[in-house]
């Protein structure tokens, strides 16, 4: 993403140096790329929301696993108690069986009827003993399975906790970067407002929109009607803005020219409002670069013609608002993109 963005800037910088005006197709491409940037910003917000939803679902799964583990622990304790009771009964049965054998041996010399009774009782006791042994064996198998399930659930719970911790870590890091970006934008807005406050009553405004700082300059501050030569007062305002941008190399700059919906009637150098909006935007770029150390790669221009009005009314007041130039200041988001690429 970073490389692509820089390539776009490089292409527009070269185009700016080679030609006095920018072809219409390139400006449409730039408009598409600006939309792509907005889409990427929306994607960042969507991913942030998705991370929060994933964290909530994972916490619910952990609570479910903990409940299952608690039930398994109780079942294991109950089975262990049953196993110990059967073991005691088994030992007691062995003792009884021993006594019966001894009695049998002693009574074999007695009457045949008595011997028959003792043999019957011995057979029944042996059957009961075998039944208890079978039950004990079944309980041992069940207990082993419960222990195995318990171990598996504990391992799953451990893994889920690790995943949750990792997601929480990334979420905290992402929120930190977003907060840092917001702080940078607010600080930049303050710097720009302080540098340009003397022009705010003359058609200049500074606002924060969509995580960017917008410096909007009305036509009366910069240009005469139908012209693209910047008035001295407008040059002074742009030079003050250039002073702020020169000190902060991590801010990218987009200059957008806007016109009203009145058909342009000028000389042969300008065909229509598209050409006029581009000419005005490139005039601003030249002033920003003249005599400064601003890297031209940071700058790009766009002509919007009359197609992005701030007021759709067909009145002189609305058209005056729409005839404007907007300088859009965007902090670089390299660190934030790296976090999202690692998701």
Buried (B, 14 or more C-beta within 10 A) or exposed (E): BEEEBEEBBEBBBEBBEEEEBBEBEBBEBBBEBBEBBEEBBEEBEEBBEEBEEBBEEBEEBBEEBEEBBEEBEEBBEEBEEBBEEBEEBBEEBEEBBEEBEEBBEEBEEEEEEEBEEBBEBBEEBEEBBEEBEEBBEEBEEBBEEBEEBBEEBEEBBEEBEEBBEEBBEBBEBBEEBBEEBEEBBEEBBEBBBEBBEEBEEBBBBBEBEEBBBBBBBBBBBBBEEBBBEBBEBBBBBBBBBBEBBBEBEEBBBBBBBBBBBBEBEBEEEBEBBBBBBBBBBBBBBEBBBEEEEBBBEBBBBBBBBBEBBEEEEEEEEBBBBBBBBBBBBBBBBEEBBEBBEEE
